[in-house]
Amino acid sequence: MPEIRNYTLNFGPQHPAAHGVLRLVLEMDGEVIERADPHVGLLHRATEKLAESKPYNQSIGYMDRLDYVSMMCNEHGYVLAMEKLMGISVPERAQYIRVMFDEVTRILNHLLWIGTHALDVGAMTMFLYAFREREDLMDVYEAVSGARVHATYYRPGGVARDLPDSMPQYKKSKWSSQRKVDKLNQNREGSLLDFLQDFCKRFPAYVDEYETLLTDNRIWKQRTVDIGVVSPERATALGFSGPMLRGSGIAWDLRKKQPYEVYDRLEFDIPVGTNGDCYDRYLVRMQEMRESNRIIQQCIDWLRKNDGIILTENHKIAPPKRVEMKSDMESLIHHFKLFTEGFCLPEGEAYAAVEHPKGEFGCYLISDGANKPYRLKIRVPGFVHLSALDEMVRGHMLADVVAMIGTQDIVFGEIDR
């Protein structure tokens, strides 16, 4: 037998499974990991510091760029903290729109997670399937905000604009015949709600396809069952949240335990695991996509029946309508002041958290009465999970590191905020 040597190995940041900017320094005993040291800072964005130099309303766009696959959920945490400090109420229609887009975002996040996690482990088809569905939901983002990724759609006191009555259409080109374009536009003839409802009808069958590919696949199970087991006690002690905590069997979900917006009026279940391994966390997230689909359908039903304003009419916080701005001097002044100086928050501090697709995303805001934060601290779920990677990978093989980075659903924008 050749002698097994102990050595130190750099995993990433060039490694494709390191998702761009993760550097892990692994201490190996042959193929077995004895210690893992995650190095952060390769994607440092200084979001918290930048927010201190900008009016409150100009930092909403920065939130999208934190976890850049859960864009609107990040914005939600930030605007909730501002609303809490100002004590303003959000119109009911805007609350339903926010909840609907939070769940659209959750599905978008989980689709990218299952695509990349399966690809890292070796299942290539999954990636193509997941991105097929992401395309439809990205179109919904684009229809409502004009951007496919960084939406900047939520505002203190509501949302930027109401849901559109039409969806963008495909056009005939030298690559797409009229027949193909007609087929693509079939479900785009109505409003955004019609398009989303059509998606919600199709989506459960797509999730069944993913499960057919993976859930009983023996290679997938060999790579995930009993890998990275975290007991309920350790998951709580390490500060886990979201699917990482629920995978260990703890039914903690802010949408149920500390309801915000209109979650207390909606019906949905919290999926939990039993074993706390990578496979359980996979099952939890798959079920979460089905539950999100249920929530979106309930929001669509309510939004169809109820009209109303989507942004507070307090013009110290939200801009006046364009027509008013062009015909009324006071509205013009409000508009000008709001977009040059922003608004001032009362002195004090507030913490607001949302159930982000990855866990608890919270913003702790300290105001000294100025038009920009004295301090903004963002509590992101990924940072806590990454810090537990050392404990999770000890005693496992090198190949299992890839499965565990996948199961943590790491996005470095939020970790290196």
N, C-alpha and C positions, 0 to 999 in steps of 0.2 A: 504493500500500500504506500503510495506517495504521501509524504507528510502534509497535513492540512495546515496552511499558514493563516495567521490572523492578519488582516490588512484593512485599510481604510479605503472606501470607495465613494467617489462623487456620483450621486444619482441626479442628473439634471444640471443646469437648466436646459441643456440641449435635448435631453431625452424626450421623445414625443409624448410619453405618458406623464411627464412633469408639468404638462399644461402651460408651457411657455416660460415661466419664471420661478419655478420651485427648485431650490437647490437643497438636496438632502445629503448630509455627510454620514455615510453608513459605516459602522465598525462591524466587520464581518469575521465570523469564525467559519472559514470555508464558505458554504452557501447559506449559512444561518446568520441572521442579524442579531448582534448583541446590543447595539445602540443606534438610534437614529437621531440626528441633530438637524432639524429644519432651519434653513437660513432664509430670512425674509429681508425685504428691502430692495430687491432687484426691480420692482415696479412701483417705487414709492411715488405717490401722487400728491401728498400733502393736502388732501381735501379739507381736513379739519382746520389746518392753518390758513388755507386760502379763504375759507368761509369767514374768517375773522376780518378780512379786508374788503368784503363785498356786502352790499345791502342784502337783506334776507332773501328777497325774491330772486336775486341773481345767482343764488347757490343751488336752486332746485335742479338745474341742469347738471351740476356736479354729481348729484346723487345717482343719476342714471349710470354714471361711469364707475361707480364703486363695484357692485356686482353687476357686470354688464350683460348678464343673462336673466336678471330679475329686476328690470329697470323700474317699472312703475311701483313695485313694492318698496324700493328704496326711497322714492319720492314720498310715498305715503307716510313713512315713519317721520320724515323731516317736517312735512306740512302739519302732521298731527301734533308735533311738539310745539310748533308756532301757534296753532289754534288753541292748544291747552293754555299757553302763556297769555294769549290775548283774550281767552274766554269767549270766542265767537262760535256760533253754531253753523253747521253746514246744511244746505237744503237737502231734503230727503232724496230727491232724484239724483243729486250728485253723490250721495252716500251709496246708493245702489250701483251707480256707474263705477265708482271706485272699487267696490267689492267685486263687481263683475270683472274689471280689468286686473285686480289682484289675482283672481283665479285663472284668468287667461295667462297671466304671467307665470303662475305656478306650473301650469301645463307646459308652457314654453321652456321653463327651467328644467323640469323633469325630462322633457324630450331630449334636450341637449345632454343632460346627465346620462340617460340610458344609452344614447348614441355613442358618447365618448367612453363611458365606462365599459360597455361591451366591446368597443373597438380596441381599447387598451388590453382587455383580457383575450382578445382574438376573434370576436364575432363581428365580422365586417358588415354583414347585411343590415344589422340593426341600425347602424348609423344612417344608411340610406333611407330606411323606413321612417325613422324619427324626423329626419329633415324634410321629408315630404309633407308631414303635418304641420311642422313649424312654419312652412311657407304660407299656409292659410292664415295662421294667427298673426304672422308678421304683417300680412295685408290688412288685418283688422287694426293693428297698431298704426299703420301708415294712413289708413282712412281717417282715423280720428285725430292724429297729431301731425301728419305730414312726414314723419320719420319712422323708419322701420325698427330702429334700435333705441336711440336716445330720444325718448318721446317728450320729456318736459311737459307733461300733460296735467299733472295735479297742481292745484294752486291753493294757497291758504283761503279757506272759505268755499272750496268746491273744485271744479275742474275747468280747464281752459275753454272748452266749447262743447256743445251738445253733440249727440250721436248723429252722424250724417244720414241722409235719406237715400243715398246711393253709394254703390261701391265702385272703385276704379275698374274699368273693363280692359280686357286684352284686345289688341288691334291686329288686323291682318298684316302680315309682313312677308318678306321673301323666305323666312324660316317657318312661318305658321300659315297654313291655308285657312280659308274662311270656315271650312268645316271644323277644323281643329279649334279655331278661336270660338266658334259658336258653342262647342262642347265645354270649353274652359269657362265661358261666361254664363253657363246655365244657371248656376246658383248665385250669380252676381247681379241679377236683374232687379232685385228689391233693395231694401235698406240694409244697413250694417247689422241690425238685429236679425233680419231674415237670413243673412249670410251666416251669422254666428249660430243661429238655431239649426241651420242645415248642417253645420260642422258638428254641433253637439249630438245630432242624430247619428252621424257617421262615426264619431270618435270611439264609442265603446267597442265597435267591431275592430278598429285599428289596434286598440289596447289588447284585444283578444289575439290579434296577429303577433304582437310583440311577445305575449305570454306563450304562444305556441312555439315561437322561436327559442325562448330562453328558459321558461319556468321549470320544465322537466328535462331540459337538455343536460345530459350527463356531464359534459365537459364544463358547462357553466356551473353546475352544482359542485363539481370537484374543485373549481377555482374559488367558490364563495362560501360553501357550507363549512361551519366551524373555523372560518378565517376571521381574525380581528374581533374575537368575542369580547364584549364589554358588558359586565354585569350591571343590573339596575342601580346598585349602590355606587359603583364607580362612575357610571354615566352621570349620575346626579352630582357626585363630588367633583368631577372634572368640568362641570358647567355646560354639559351638552344641552342642546335644544333641537327642536324640529325632528326630522326623521331619524337623526342619530340617537336621540333620546327615546323616541317612540319605538324604534327598532329593538331597544333593550327592554321593552315591555311597560314603559311608563306613559300613561295616557295624558300627557301634558300638551295642550294646544291653546295658545292665547286666544284663538277665535272662540273657544268654548269657556276657558277659565277666566279670561279678562276681556269679555267681548267689546269690540269697538265697531264703529259704524253700525251696520244692520245685521251683523252675524248672528245676534241672538234671535232674530226672526226667521232664520233659514234652517232648513233641515239638512244635516250631514253627519257622518260618523267619523270618529278618529281611529284610523287603523293602527294597531300596535303589533309588535313582534313578540316572540317568546324566547328566542335563543340569544339575541343580541349580536348576531354575526352579520357578515356582508350580505348573505342571502336574505335574512330577515329585513334588513334595511332596503334591499331591492324590492321585496314584496310590499313593504309599507309604502314606498314611493309609487309603485304601480297602482295600488289601491287609492292613493291620494289623487291620482289623475282622474280616476272614475268619480271620486267625491267632488272634485273641482268642477267636473262636467255637470254634476247635479246642481251645484250652487249657481253656475252660469245660467242654466235653464230656468231656475227660480227667479233670478234677476231679470232675465229677458221677459218672463211673464209679467213681472211687476212693472217694468219699464214700458211695456206695450200699453198697459192700462192706465198709467199715471203720468201726466205731464207736469211741468213745473220748471222753476229756474234751476240753473246748474252752478251758479256762483253767487256768493253773498252780494247784496246790494249796498254794502258799506263801501263807498268809493275811496275811503282812506286806505283800504286794503286791496280791493279789486278794481280794475279799471272800468270806467263807464262804457256803455255800448258805443260802437263806432258812430252810429247816427247821432247820438247825443253829443259825442265828443266834437263832431263837426258842426253842430248847430247851437251849442250852449257853451258860453264862455267858462262857466264854473267847472263844467265837465272837462273842458280842455285843460284847465289848470290842474285838476285832479290827475288827469292822464299824464301830463308833463311831470308833475311832482313825483308821481308813483314810479315812473320809469327812469327818472334821473336820481332821485334820492331814496326811493323805496319808502318803507314805513317803519315807525319806531315801535318796539315791543316794550311793555311795561317792565320795570326792574323785577328781577326774580329768576327762578330756575324751574325747568320742567323736564320731565322724562316721558317720552312716549314710545311705545314699542308695538310692532306688528308681527304677525306670524308670517315671516318671510319664507319662501320655499325651502331655505336651508336651515331655518331656525328662528331664534328671536333677534330681530333687527331693531335696535332702539337708538334714539337720538336724545342726548342729554344737552339741553340748551341753557346757557347762562346769559341773561341780558342785563346790561347796565343802563338800559333806557335809551340806548342809541339806535341807529338804523341798521347796525350790523351786530352779529353776536360778539359778546365778550369772550365766550368760549363755546366751542361745539365739540362734544365727545360722541363718537359713533360706536355703539356696541354691535359688532358684527358677529354672526355665528361662526363663520369659517375660521377665525383666529383661534378660538377656543378649541375647535376640532383639530386644527393643525398642531396645536401644542400638545395634544394627547397622542399624536402619531407615534412618538417614541414608545410609549407604553403599549400601544396596539400592535406594533410590528415586532417587538422583542420575541425571539424564539421562532419566528416564522422564516420562511425561505425568501430569497431575493425576489422571486417572481410574485410573491404575495404582496409586496410593497405596492405594486401596480394596482392590484385589486383594492387595496385599502385606500389609496389616493382617490380611486374611482368612487368608492363607497362614501367617502367624506364629501364628495361633490365640491371640490375645492375650486374657487375662483379667486385669483390673486388680487384683483382690483380692490376687493373689500378688505383683504388681509393686510395689504400694504397701503391702506388708506392714508 
